[in-house]
Amino acid sequence: MRLLVFGAMLIASVGVAFAGNVLDLTKPLQRIAFGSCAKQFEAQPIWDAIGKRAPDLFLFLGDNIYADYDGKNAFTSTEETLNREWRYLTNEPHFSRFRKQVPIMATWDNHDYGKHDGGAEFELKAISQQIFLDFFGEPENSKRRLTPGIYDAKIIGPAGKRVQIIMLDTRYFKGPSIRSLNTMLLKSCHRPNCFLLAYYAVTAEIFTEFPNYY
């Protein structure tokens, strides 16, 4: 099975686990939960309900916080406010319990990126990337620390039960008018060794695709 994830949208079936609960890549996935658009300035009891379902993995699909909005007013993000808003989610008690129970993989959309409908022009994109990776427990020696964008991919489970997860970054390389899926993929594949094409060359047992995009 292959999951292709765009920002806050799930495109096809099954990046990074929190340090508190590391994803075991050798075990088959039985249950996957996913969600997005978590307002860190509000209580989030939904995490308790998700936790009771005991998913093997949670996919955080973008707008994991609202780094440019406080519930009443929009504001311009700074390095200080980006760190502050992520701390609000860290301190949310329901989420704090959940992250200790369930491995999480994540990508971002515009609000946790730090700018409404933001793209390649966002001046804090490199800083925002490191803050995002810090929050989700990305190892210091990870390639995601050294390359532009937060896209990632993993293959989980033993042979015959493998699930491939591809997490795309539709913000870091986004131009002012990019809406085409094909154009976005080309932006993600700006280096000679294309991340996406390399992972499409790896076969998982089941492939399901829903050709939706925004």
Order of alpha helices (4+ residues) and beta strands (2+ residues): beta-beta-beta-alpha-beta-alpha-alpha-beta-alpha-alpha-beta-beta-alpha-alpha
